[in-house]
């Protein structure tokens, strides 16, 4: 990794926590992204906020730049697999896309029996459940074991601050929030993207363990993938080289995604309820280092952070 610890620590003092760019239109604030809508376009400002267990817990230096750059890279490299909303990347923290109506379900693809959250497939399996989102699972599986085949496990999209809920296709359709045709088209897209992502990552010495996709409808009714794909926020990654030995020993795989922060929080006794602990600077820097390492490994080049004050730079690059 080319970003020094000194640069990472300096970045702690200049993280992008929030934005106020009303000139770009109506604002919708997600856990990590501030969205503005104007003239049929969505301006997505990827902040440095870190979320886990469906809670915003602070910021990480340069995280927004890493996520935005990596999402743009994946959109470009998968546009022939599945259409996406991306139009332009005018700033390291900003993506401009076609304004879409989001589908009310996240399409979650899982390749391994793992996870620590309440919605994870391992949490349900360890509690004795052998049915997950309409899929029947055999007895005798171990934590972090590869599933016989990748599973689509949809999740409802909860409002900010609430928990998402995993559900089967039949349960999603019974809610009456989307048609079977839209669900099946988005599901097919999710499977195609996951297959493409796993293939590329395997060539880079990585395991794309699981991920989530969001889809939306363009004004002409076309379903496209939106928001982000295959970033360390939306996906879980393990190192291919150390996985077999760690799995055989019953150890957690070596990862460089948001799982590092989740495990630290779990060790502090936090699982999403009640006041969250303050993440210390050394954990923030290490988490940022892992995000950057993920970006470098996936793309095959070195991430170079823009160290200018982010809000002033965004305004300048967007001509505001």
SERO-4910 file (N, C-alpha, C, O; in steps of 0.05 Angstrom, whole numbers):
BEGIN
 pado doro    nc1    nc2    nc3   cac1   cac2   cac3    cc1    cc2    cc3    oc1    oc2    oc3
  Unk    A     17    -24      0      0      0      0     18     25      0     38     26     14
  Unk    A     10     45    -15     27     69    -19     20     91      0     36    111      2
  Unk    A     -2     90     14    -10    112     32      3    108     59      0     87     72
  Unk    A     19    128     68     34    125     93     16    128    117     -6    139    115
  Unk    A     25    118    140     11    122    165      8    151    172    -12    160    183
  Unk    A     29    167    165     28    196    171      4    208    155    -10    225    166
  Unk    A      1    201    130    -20    212    114    -47    203    124    -66    219    125
  Unk    A    -49    178    133    -75    168    145    -82    183    170   -105    190    175
  Unk    A    -62    188    187    -67    202    212    -75    231    207    -92    243    220
  Unk    A    -62    244    187    -69    271    179    -98    272    169   -113    291    174
  Unk    A   -106    251    155   -133    249    145   -154    248    166   -177    255    161
  Unk    A   -147    239    190   -166    238    212   -178    266    218   -200    269    228
  Unk    A   -162    287    213   -170    314    219   -186    327    197   -196    350    200
  Unk    A   -189    314    175   -203    326    152   -222    307    138   -224    306    114
  Unk    A   -237    292    155   -256    273    143   -282    288    134   -288    309    145
  Unk    A   -295    277    115   -320    288    105   -343    275    119   -351    252    113
  Unk    A   -354    289    139   -375    278    156   -403    284    145   -421    267    146
  Unk    A   -407    308    135   -433    316    125   -430    337    103   -409    350    101
  Unk    A   -451    341     88   -450    361     66   -476    378     67   -496    369     77
  Unk    A   -473    402     56   -496    419     54   -494    433     26   -484    455     24
  Unk    A   -504    418      6   -501    427    -22   -529    430    -34   -534    418    -55
  Unk    A   -546    446    -21   -574    448    -30   -577    458    -58   -597    454    -71
  Unk    A   -556    472    -69   -557    481    -96   -560    458   -116   -568    462   -139
  Unk    A   -552    434   -107   -554    410   -124   -582    398   -124   -587    379   -139
  Unk    A   -599    409   -107   -627    399   -107   -634    387    -80   -621    391    -60
  Unk    A   -656    372    -80   -667    360    -56   -647    340    -45   -636    324    -60
  Unk    A   -643    340    -18   -624    322     -6   -637    298      8   -657    301     21
  Unk    A   -625    275      3   -632    251     19   -607    240     31   -588    235     16
  Unk    A   -606    237     57   -582    229     71   -584    199     79   -601    192     95
  Unk    A   -567    183     67   -565    155     75   -544    151     97   -534    171    108
  Unk    A   -538    126    103   -518    121    124   -491    132    117   -477    143    134
  Unk    A   -483    129     91   -457    138     82   -458    159     61   -441    177     59
  Unk    A   -479    158     44   -481    176     21   -501    198     25   -523    193     34
  Unk    A   -493    222     17   -512    244     15   -520    247    -14   -504    251    -32
  Unk    A   -546    245    -19   -557    245    -46   -572    271    -52   -588    280    -36
  Unk    A   -567    282    -76   -580    306    -85   -592    301   -112   -579    288   -129
  Unk    A   -616    310   -117   -630    305   -142   -636    332   -157   -648    350   -145
  Unk    A   -628    333   -182   -633    357   -198   -633    350   -227   -614    337   -237
  Unk    A   -653    359   -242   -653    357   -271   -649    328   -281   -635    323   -301
  Unk    A   -662    309   -268   -660    281   -276   -634    267   -269   -629    245   -278
  Unk    A   -618    280   -254   -592    269   -246   -591    266   -215   -603    283   -201
  Unk    A   -577    246   -206   -572    243   -177   -542    248   -172   -525    234   -184
  Unk    A   -536    267   -155   -509    272   -146   -504    258   -120   -517    264   -100
  Unk    A   -487    238   -120   -482    221    -97   -455    230    -85   -434    225    -97
  Unk    A   -456    241    -61   -432    249    -47   -425    227    -27   -440    223     -8
  Unk    A   -404    213    -31   -396    191    -14   -379    202      9   -356    210      5
  Unk    A   -391    203     33   -377    215     56   -357    194     68   -355    172     58
  Unk    A   -344    202     89   -325    184    103   -339    171    127   -325    158    143
  Unk    A   -365    172    128   -379    160    151   -376    129    149   -377    118    128
  Unk    A   -374    117    172   -372     88    174   -398     78    188   -405     88    209
  Unk    A   -411     58    177   -434     47    189   -430     17    194   -417      3    178
  Unk    A   -442      7    215   -442    -22    220   -467    -27    238   -475    -10    254
  Unk    A   -478    -51    235   -502    -58    250   -524    -37    246   -540    -31    264
  Unk    A   -525    -27    221   -545     -7    213   -544     19    229   -564     32    233
  Unk    A   -520     26    239   -516     50    254   -491     65    243   -472     53    234
  Unk    A   -493     92    242   -470    108    235   -453    112    260   -463    121    281
  Unk    A   -427    106    258   -410    104    282   -386    123    282   -370    122    301
  Unk    A   -383    140    262   -361    158    261   -351    160    232   -366    155    213
  Unk    A   -325    167    229   -313    170    202   -286    157    201   -273    152    221
  Unk    A   -278    150    176   -252    139    170   -238    157    149   -251    166    130
  Unk    A   -213    162    152   -199    180    133   -199    168    105   -192    144    101
  Unk    A   -207    184     85   -207    178     56   -226    155     48   -225    146     25
  Unk    A   -242    146     67   -260    124     61   -279    131     37   -283    114     20
  Unk    A   -290    155     36   -308    162     15   -294    162    -13   -306    153    -32
  Unk    A   -269    171    -14   -254    170    -39   -250    142    -48   -252    135    -72
  Unk    A   -243    124    -29   -238     96    -36   -263     83    -47   -263     71    -68
  Unk    A   -286     87    -33   -311     75    -41   -320     85    -68   -328     70    -85
  Unk    A   -319    111    -72   -328    123    -96   -311    114   -120   -322    107   -141
  Unk    A   -285    114   -117   -268    106   -138   -271     77   -145   -270     69   -169
  Unk    A   -274     60   -125   -277     31   -130   -304     25   -142   -306      8   -160
  Unk    A   -325     38   -133   -351     34   -145   -351     42   -175   -362     28   -191
  Unk    A   -338     65   -181   -337     74   -208   -321     53   -225   -329     48   -248
  Unk    A   -300     42   -214   -284     22   -228   -301     -3   -234   -301    -13   -257
  Unk    A   -316    -12   -215   -333    -36   -219   -355    -30   -239   -362    -46   -256
  Unk    A   -368     -6   -237   -389      1   -256   -378      0   -284   -391    -10   -302
  Unk    A   -354     11   -288   -342     11   -315   -336    -17   -325   -341    -23   -348
  Unk    A   -327    -34   -307   -318    -61   -315   -341    -81   -316   -337   -104   -325
  Unk    A   -365    -74   -307   -387    -92   -308   -411    -81   -324   -432    -93   -325
  Unk    A   -406    -59   -338   -428    -47   -353   -438    -65   -376   -461    -61   -385
  Unk    A   -422    -83   -385   -430   -102   -406   -444   -127   -394   -456   -143   -409
  Unk    A   -443   -129   -367   -457   -151   -354   -484   -142   -345   -504   -156   -350
  Unk    A   -486   -119   -332   -511   -108   -322   -510    -78   -326   -490    -65   -319
  Unk    A   -531    -65   -336   -531    -36   -339   -531    -22   -312   -542    -32   -292
  Unk    A   -518      1   -311   -517     16   -285   -524     45   -290   -528     54   -313
  Unk    A   -525     60   -268   -535     88   -269   -513    109   -273   -519    132   -277
  Unk    A   -487    101   -273   -465    121   -273   -464    137   -298   -465    127   -320
  Unk    A   -460    164   -294   -456    182   -317   -429    195   -316   -416    199   -336
  Unk    A   -420    203   -291   -395    218   -289   -384    216   -260   -399    210   -242
  Unk    A   -358    221   -257   -345    223   -231   -330    249   -230   -306    249   -236
  Unk    A   -343    271   -223   -329    297   -225   -311    304   -202   -296    324   -203
  Unk    A   -311    288   -181   -295    293   -157   -289    266   -144   -305    247   -147
  Unk    A   -267    263   -129   -261    238   -116   -283    227    -98   -286    203    -94
  Unk    A   -300    245    -87   -321    237    -69   -349    238    -82   -369    232    -69
  Unk    A   -350    244   -108   -377    249   -120   -381    232   -145   -363    230   -163
  Unk    A   -404    219   -147   -412    206   -172   -439    218   -181   -456    223   -164
  Unk    A   -442    222   -207   -467    231   -218   -480    208   -234   -467    195   -250
  Unk    A   -505    203   -228   -519    181   -241   -546    190   -251   -556    211   -243
  Unk    A   -558    173   -267   -586    177   -275   -604    175   -251   -601    156   -235
  Unk    A   -622    193   -247   -641    191   -225   -660    168   -230   -673    166   -250
  Unk    A   -661    150   -211   -677    126   -213   -696    124   -189   -692    136   -168
  Unk    A   -717    108   -192   -734    101   -170   -724     75   -158   -725     54   -172
  Unk    A   -713     75   -134   -701     51   -123   -721     29   -119   -744     34   -110
  Unk    A   -713      4   -125   -730    -19   -117   -729    -22    -87   -708    -16    -75
  Unk    A   -750    -32    -75   -752    -32    -45   -737    -55    -32   -741    -60     -8
  Unk    A   -720    -69    -47   -707    -93    -36   -677    -92    -44   -671    -86    -67
  Unk    A   -660    -99    -25   -632   -104    -32   -628   -133    -39   -639   -151    -26
  Unk    A   -614   -138    -61   -608   -165    -70   -581   -174    -58   -560   -165    -67
  Unk    A   -582   -191    -38   -558   -200    -24   -550   -227    -35   -566   -246    -35
  Unk    A   -525   -229    -44   -514   -255    -53   -494   -265    -33   -477   -250    -24
  Unk    A   -496   -290    -26   -479   -302     -6   -466   -328    -17   -479   -345    -28
  Unk    A   -439   -329    -15   -425   -352    -24   -414   -370     -2   -405   -392     -7
  Unk    A   -416   -360     23   -404   -374     46   -422   -372     70   -438   -353     72
  Unk    A   -420   -390     88   -436   -391    113   -421   -375    134   -405   -385    149
  Unk    A   -427   -349    135   -411   -331    153   -427   -307    161   -451   -305    154
  Unk    A   -415   -290    177   -428   -265    186   -431   -263    216   -430   -283    230
  Unk    A   -433   -238    226   -436   -233    255   -461   -217    261   -468   -214    285
  Unk    A   -475   -206    241   -499   -190    247   -523   -207    252   -523   -231    247
  Unk    A   -545   -194    261   -569   -209    266   -582   -220    241   -597   -239    242
  Unk    A   -576   -208    218   -587   -217    193   -569   -237    178   -577   -246    156
  Unk    A   -546   -243    189   -527   -260    174   -537   -289    173   -551   -298    191
  Unk    A   -529   -303    153   -537   -331    149   -525   -349    171   -537   -368    180
  Unk    A   -500   -343    180   -488   -359    201   -502   -355    227   -506   -375    242
  Unk    A   -510   -331    234   -525   -326    259   -550   -344    260   -556   -356    281
  Unk    A   -565   -345    238   -589   -362    237   -582   -391    239   -595   -406    253
  Unk    A   -561   -399    225   -554   -427    224   -544   -437    251   -551   -458    261
  Unk    A   -527   -420    264   -516   -427    291   -539   -429    312   -536   -444    331
  Unk    A   -560   -415    307   -583   -416    326   -601   -440    321   -621   -444    335
  Unk    A   -594   -456    301   -610   -480    295   -628   -479    271   -639   -500    264
  Unk    A   -630   -456    258   -648   -454    235   -634   -467    211   -610   -464    206
  Unk    A   -649   -482    196   -639   -495    171   -653   -485    146   -650   -496    125
  Unk    A   -669   -463    150   -682   -450    127   -676   -421    128   -679   -408    149
  Unk    A   -666   -410    106   -658   -382    106   -667   -370     79   -657   -377     58
  Unk    A   -685   -351     80   -695   -337     56   -705   -356     35   -700   -352     11
  Unk    A   -718   -378     44   -729   -397     25   -710   -419     16   -718   -436      1
  Unk    A   -685   -418     26   -665   -438     19   -662   -458     43   -660   -450     66
  Unk    A   -663   -484     36   -659   -504     57   -629   -512     58   -616   -517     38
  Unk    A   -619   -512     83   -590   -517     87   -586   -544    101   -602   -550    119
  Unk    A   -566   -559     94   -561   -585    107   -549   -581    135   -537   -561    141
  Unk    A   -551   -602    151   -537   -603    177   -507   -606    172   -498   -614    151
  Unk    A   -492   -600    193   -463   -606    192   -445   -586    180   -421   -590    178
  Unk    A   -456   -563    171   -439   -542    160   -424   -527    182   -434   -524    204
  Unk    A   -401   -517    175   -384   -502    194   -384   -472    187   -388   -464    164
  Unk    A   -377   -456    207   -375   -428    203   -353   -422    182   -332   -434    183
  Unk    A   -359   -404    164   -341   -395    142   -339   -416    119   -322   -412    102
  Unk    A   -355   -437    120   -354   -457     99   -367   -447     73   -387   -433     74
  Unk    A   -355   -455     50   -367   -448     25   -393   -462     21   -396   -486     26
  Unk    A   -414   -448     12   -440   -459      7   -439   -476    -19   -423   -470    -36
  Unk    A   -456   -496    -21   -456   -512    -46   -459   -495    -71   -448   -502    -92
  Unk    A   -474   -473    -69   -477   -454    -91   -484   -427    -79   -495   -426    -58
  Unk    A   -478   -405    -93   -485   -379    -83   -515   -376    -80   -531   -386    -96
  Unk    A   -523   -364    -58   -552   -361    -52   -560   -332    -53   -546   -314    -44
  Unk    A   -583   -327    -65   -596   -301    -64   -613   -299    -39   -632   -314    -36
  Unk    A   -607   -280    -22   -622   -276      3   -631   -247      5   -617   -231     18
  Unk    A   -653   -240     -7   -662   -212     -7   -666   -200     20   -670   -214     40
  Unk    A   -664   -174     22   -668   -160     47   -685   -135     42   -681   -120     23
  Unk    A   -704   -130     60   -720   -105     58   -702    -82     65   -683    -85     81
  Unk    A   -707    -59     54   -690    -35     59   -703    -19     81   -723     -5     76
  Unk    A   -692    -20    105   -703     -6    128   -696     23    127   -675     31    116
  Unk    A   -713     41    138   -705     69    141   -680     72    158   -673     54    173
  Unk    A   -666     94    154   -642     99    169   -647     96    199   -665    108    210
  Unk    A   -630     80    212   -632     75    240   -647     50    248   -645     41    270
  Unk    A   -661     38    229   -675     13    233   -659    -10    221   -640     -6    206
  Unk    A   -667    -35    228   -652    -58    218   -666    -70    193   -690    -71    192
  Unk    A   -649    -78    174   -660    -92    151   -670   -119    159   -661   -130    179
  Unk    A   -688   -130    143   -699   -157    149   -696   -175    124   -705   -168    103
  Unk    A   -683   -198    128   -680   -217    106   -707   -231    101   -722   -237    120
  Unk    A   -712   -237     76   -738   -249     69   -735   -266     43   -716   -261     28
  Unk    A   -752   -285     39   -752   -301     15   -766   -286     -8   -779   -265     -3
  Unk    A   -763   -296    -32   -777   -284    -55   -807   -284    -50   -820   -263    -54
  Unk    A   -819   -306    -40   -848   -307    -35   -856   -286    -15   -877   -273    -17
  Unk    A   -840   -283      6   -846   -264     27   -845   -235     17   -861   -218     23
  Unk    A   -825   -230      0   -822   -203    -12   -846   -197    -29   -858   -175    -27
  Unk    A   -854   -216    -46   -877   -211    -64   -903   -209    -48   -920   -193    -56
  Unk    A   -905   -223    -26   -930   -222    -10   -933   -194      3   -955   -186     10
  Unk    A   -911   -180      6   -912   -153     18   -925   -133     -2   -934   -112      5
  Unk    A   -925   -141    -28   -938   -125    -48   -923   -100    -56   -934    -81    -67
  Unk    A   -897    -99    -50   -881    -75    -55   -868    -75    -82   -859    -54    -92
  Unk    A   -866    -98    -96   -855   -100   -123   -866   -123   -137   -876   -143   -125
  Unk    A   -865   -122   -164   -877   -144   -180   -857   -167   -183   -833   -164   -178
  Unk    A   -868   -190   -189   -851   -214   -193   -832   -209   -216   -809   -218   -215
  Unk    A   -841   -195   -237   -824   -190   -260   -800   -173   -252   -777   -180   -260
  Unk    A   -804   -152   -237   -782   -135   -228   -763   -150   -210   -739   -148   -212
  Unk    A   -775   -166   -191   -758   -181   -173   -740   -200   -188   -716   -202   -183
  Unk    A   -752   -215   -207   -736   -235   -221   -715   -224   -239   -693   -235   -242
  Unk    A   -721   -200   -251   -701   -188   -268   -677   -178   -251   -654   -182   -258
  Unk    A   -683   -165   -228   -662   -156   -210   -647   -179   -198   -622   -177   -195
  Unk    A   -660   -201   -192   -647   -225   -181   -628   -236   -202   -605   -244   -195
  Unk    A   -636   -238   -227   -618   -248   -248   -594   -230   -251   -572   -240   -255
  Unk    A   -598   -204   -250   -576   -185   -251   -556   -189   -228   -532   -189   -231
  Unk    A   -567   -193   -204   -551   -197   -180   -533   -222   -183   -509   -222   -176
  Unk    A   -545   -244   -193   -530   -268   -197   -507   -265   -217   -485   -275   -214
  Unk    A   -513   -250   -239   -493   -245   -259   -470   -228   -249   -447   -233   -255
  Unk    A   -477   -207   -234   -456   -190   -223   -439   -205   -203   -414   -201   -202
  Unk    A   -451   -222   -186   -436   -236   -166   -417   -256   -179   -394   -259   -171
  Unk    A   -426   -269   -200   -409   -288   -215   -385   -273   -227   -363   -283   -226
  Unk    A   -391   -250   -239   -369   -234   -252   -350   -224   -230   -325   -224   -234
  Unk    A   -361   -215   -208   -344   -206   -186   -326   -227   -174   -303   -223   -169
  Unk    A   -338   -251   -170   -322   -273   -159   -300   -281   -178   -278   -288   -169
  Unk    A   -306   -282   -203   -286   -289   -223   -262   -270   -223   -239   -279   -222
  Unk    A   -268   -244   -224   -246   -224   -224   -230   -226   -198   -206   -225   -199
  Unk    A   -244   -228   -176   -230   -228   -150   -212   -253   -147   -190   -251   -136
  Unk    A   -222   -276   -157   -205   -300   -156   -179   -296   -171   -158   -306   -163
  Unk    A   -181   -281   -193   -157   -276   -209   -138   -257   -195   -114   -255   -201
  Unk    A   -149   -242   -175   -132   -224   -159   -125   -235   -132   -115   -221   -115
  Unk    A   -130   -261   -128   -122   -274   -103   -141   -269    -80   -134   -271    -56
  Unk    A   -166   -262    -87   -186   -255    -67   -211   -273    -69   -216   -285    -90
  Unk    A   -226   -274    -47   -252   -287    -47   -273   -266    -42   -273   -253    -21
  Unk    A   -291   -262    -61   -314   -246    -57   -335   -263    -43   -348   -280    -55
  Unk    A   -338   -259    -17   -353   -277      1   -383   -272     -2   -398   -291     -7
  Unk    A   -391   -248      1   -419   -240     -2   -420   -210     -8   -401   -196     -5
  Unk    A   -444   -202    -17   -447   -174    -25   -476   -167    -27   -493   -185    -27
  Unk    A   -482   -141    -29   -509   -133    -33   -510   -113    -56   -492    -97    -60
  Unk    A   -532   -115    -71   -536    -97    -94   -563    -82    -90   -582    -92    -79
  Unk    A   -562    -57    -99   -587    -41   -100   -593    -35   -130   -575    -29   -145
  Unk    A   -619    -37   -136   -628    -32   -163   -649    -10   -164   -663     -5   -144
  Unk    A   -651      3   -187   -671     24   -190   -681     23   -219   -670     11   -236
  Unk    A   -703     38   -222   -715     40   -249   -710     68   -260   -715     88   -247
  Unk    A   -700     69   -285   -695     94   -298   -722    106   -307   -742     92   -306
  Unk    A   -723    131   -315   -748    143   -324   -762    128   -347   -786    129   -350
  Unk    A   -746    113   -363   -759     97   -385   -765     68   -376   -772     52   -393
  Unk    A   -763     63   -350   -771     37   -340   -751     15   -340   -757     -8   -334
  Unk    A   -726     21   -346   -705      1   -347   -693     -3   -319   -687     17   -305
  Unk    A   -689    -28   -311   -677    -34   -285   -646    -33   -288   -635    -46   -306
  Unk    A   -633    -18   -270   -604    -15   -271   -594    -18   -242   -608    -13   -223
  Unk    A   -568    -25   -239   -556    -26   -213   -547      2   -205   -537     17   -222
  Unk    A   -552      9   -180   -546     37   -171   -529     36   -146   -523     15   -135
  Unk    A   -522     60   -136   -509     64   -110   -480     55   -111   -462     72   -116
  Unk    A   -473     30   -106   -446     20   -106   -446    -10   -111   -467    -23   -107
  Unk    A   -424    -21   -120   -421    -50   -123   -393    -59   -115   -373    -46   -122
  Unk    A   -392    -81   -101   -367    -95    -94   -347    -77    -80   -323    -80    -84
  Unk    A   -356    -59    -63   -338    -43    -46   -336    -57    -19   -352    -74    -13
  Unk    A   -316    -49     -3   -313    -61     24   -337    -54     42   -339    -66     63
  Unk    A   -353    -35     35   -378    -29     51   -400    -48     44   -415    -57     61
  Unk    A   -402    -55     18   -425    -71      9   -418   -101      7   -435   -117      2
  Unk    A   -392   -108     11   -383   -135      5   -364   -144     27   -352   -128     42
  Unk    A   -361   -170     29   -342   -183     47   -320   -196     30   -327   -211     11
  Unk    A   -295   -191     37   -273   -202     22   -254   -217     41   -249   -209     63
  Unk    A   -244   -240     31   -223   -255     45   -199   -260     27   -202   -260      2
  Unk    A   -176   -264     39   -153   -272     23   -154   -301     16   -158   -318     33
  Unk    A   -151   -307     -9   -152   -334    -19   -130   -352     -8   -134   -375     -2
  Unk    A   -106   -340     -5    -83   -356      3    -84   -367     31    -74   -389     36
  Unk    A    -96   -352     50    -97   -360     78   -123   -373     86   -126   -383    108
  Unk    A   -143   -372     69   -170   -383     76   -169   -413     84   -180   -420    105
  Unk    A   -157   -431     67   -159   -459     74   -147   -466    101   -159   -481    116
  Unk    A   -124   -455    107   -111   -461    133   -127   -450    156   -131   -464    176
  Unk    A   -137   -426    154   -153   -414    175   -179   -429    179   -188   -433    202
  Unk    A   -192   -436    157   -217   -451    160   -213   -478    173   -228   -486    190
  Unk    A   -191   -492    165   -185   -518    177   -180   -516    207   -186   -534    222
  Unk    A   -169   -493    216   -162   -489    244   -185   -477    260   -183   -472    284
  Unk    A   -208   -472    246   -231   -460    259   -227   -431    266   -240   -420    284
  Unk    A   -210   -417    251   -204   -389    256   -220   -371    236   -228   -380    214
  Unk    A   -223   -346    243   -236   -327    225   -217   -322    201   -193   -320    205
  Unk    A   -228   -321    177   -212   -316    153   -199   -288    155   -209   -270    169
  Unk    A   -177   -284    141   -164   -258    139   -180   -241    120   -182   -247     96
  Unk    A   -189   -218    130   -207   -201    114   -196   -173    114   -180   -165    131
  Unk    A   -206   -156     95   -199   -128     95   -223   -110     89   -220    -89     77
  Unk    A   -246   -119     98   -270   -104     93   -281    -92    119   -266    -90    138
  Unk    A   -306    -84    119   -318    -73    142   -320    -92    166   -326    -84    188
  Unk    A   -315   -118    160   -316   -138    181   -297   -132    204   -302   -139    227
  Unk    A   -274   -119    197   -255   -112    218   -268    -94    239   -264    -98    263
  Unk    A   -283    -74    230   -297    -56    248   -319    -70    264   -322    -66    288
  Unk    A   -334    -87    250   -355   -102    263   -344   -119    286   -355   -120    308
  Unk    A   -321   -133    280   -310   -150    301   -299   -134    324   -302   -143    347
  Unk    A   -288   -110    319   -279    -93    341   -303    -85    358   -302    -85    383
  Unk    A   -325    -78    345   -349    -70    360   -360    -93    376   -368    -89    399
  Unk    A   -361   -117    364   -371   -140    379   -353   -146    403   -364   -153    425
  Unk    A   -327   -142    401   -309   -146    423   -314   -126    446   -308   -131    469
  Unk    A   -324   -103    438   -331    -82    457   -359    -86    469   -369    -71    486
  Unk    A   -373   -108    460   -400   -114    470   -422    -99    456   -444    -98    466
  Unk    A   -416    -88    432   -437    -73    417   -446    -88    393   -430    -97    377
  Unk    A   -472    -91    390   -484   -104    367   -506    -88    354   -523    -99    339
  Unk    A   -506    -62    358   -525    -45    345   -546    -32    362   -561    -14    353
  Unk    A   -548    -41    387   -568    -30    405   -555    -14    427   -534    -20    437
  Unk    A   -568      8    434   -557     26    455   -536     44    445   -530     44    421
  Unk    A   -523     59    463   -502     78    455   -478     62    443   -470     42    453
  Unk    A   -467     73    421   -444     60    409   -418     69    421   -416     92    429
  Unk    A   -398     52    423   -372     60    433   -358     79    413   -363     77    389
  Unk    A   -341     96    423   -325    114    406   -302     97    395   -287     84    409
  Unk    A   -300     97    368   -279     82    355   -252     98    358   -251    120    349
  Unk    A   -232     86    371   -207    100    374   -192    105    348   -197     91    328
  Unk    A   -174    124    348   -160    132    323   -144    109    311   -143    107    287
  Unk    A   -132     93    328   -116     71    316   -133     51    302   -124     39    282
  Unk    A   -157     46    311   -176     28    298   -186     42    272   -189     28    252
  Unk    A   -191     67    273   -200     82    249   -178     81    227   -185     77    204
  Unk    A   -153     85    235   -131     85    215   -128     57    204   -124     54    180
  Unk    A   -129     36    221   -126      9    211   -149      2    192   -145    -12    172
  Unk    A   -173     10    199   -196      5    181   -193     19    155   -198      7    134
  Unk    A   -183     43    155   -178     58    130   -157     44    114   -159     42     89
  Unk    A   -136     35    127   -114     21    113   -126     -4     99   -117    -10     76
  Unk    A   -144    -18    111   -156    -42     99   -174    -35     75   -174    -49     56
  Unk    A   -188    -13     77   -204     -4     54   -186      2     30   -192     -5      8
  Unk    A   -164     16     36   -146     23     14   -133     -2      3   -129     -4    -22
  Unk    A   -125    -20     20   -113    -45     11   -132    -61     -7   -124    -72    -27
  Unk    A   -158    -60      0   -178    -74    -16   -179    -61    -44   -180    -75    -64
  Unk    A   -180    -35    -45   -181    -20    -70   -157    -27    -87   -160    -32   -111
  Unk    A   -133    -27    -76   -109    -32    -91   -109    -61   -102   -102    -65   -125
  Unk    A   -116    -80    -85   -116   -108    -93   -136   -114   -115   -129   -128   -134
  Unk    A   -159   -102   -113   -180   -107   -133   -173    -95   -160   -176   -107   -181
  Unk    A   -165    -69   -159   -160    -55   -184   -133    -60   -196   -129    -57   -220
  Unk    A   -114    -69   -179    -87    -73   -189    -71    -48   -193    -51    -48   -208
  Unk    A    -78    -27   -179    -62     -2   -179    -63     10   -151    -75     -1   -133
  Unk    A    -49     32   -148    -47     44   -121    -66     68   -118    -66     86   -135
  Unk    A    -81     68    -96    -98     90    -90    -81    114    -80    -64    111    -64
  Unk    A    -87    137    -92    -74    162    -84    -95    181    -73   -111    191    -89
  Unk    A    -95    186    -47   -115    204    -36   -111    233    -44    -89    242    -47
  Unk    A   -134    247    -47   -133    276    -51   -135    288    -23   -156    284    -10
  Unk    A   -115    302    -14   -113    312     13   -124    340     16   -121    352     38
  Unk    A   -135    352     -5   -147    378     -3   -171    377     16   -184    356     19
  Unk    A   -178    400     29   -203    401     45   -227    392     28   -232    405      7
  Unk    A   -241    371     35   -260    359     17   -283    376      8   -290    376    -15
  Unk    A   -295    391     26   -319    407     19   -312    429     -1   -326    433    -21
  Unk    A   -290    443      4   -282    464    -15   -275    452    -42   -282    464    -63
  Unk    A   -262    430    -42   -254    417    -67   -279    407    -83   -280    411   -107
  Unk    A   -298    396    -69   -323    387    -82   -337    411    -95   -346    409   -118
  Unk    A   -340    432    -80   -353    456    -91   -339    466   -116   -351    474   -136
  Unk    A   -312    466   -115   -297    476   -138   -301    457   -162   -306    466   -184
  Unk    A   -298    431   -158   -300    412   -180   -328    410   -192   -331    403   -215
  Unk    A   -348    417   -176   -376    416   -187   -384    444   -196   -407    448   -205
  Unk    A   -366    464   -194   -373    491   -204   -394    504   -187   -410    519   -198
  Unk    A   -394    500   -161   -414    511   -144   -405    537   -131   -420    549   -115
***
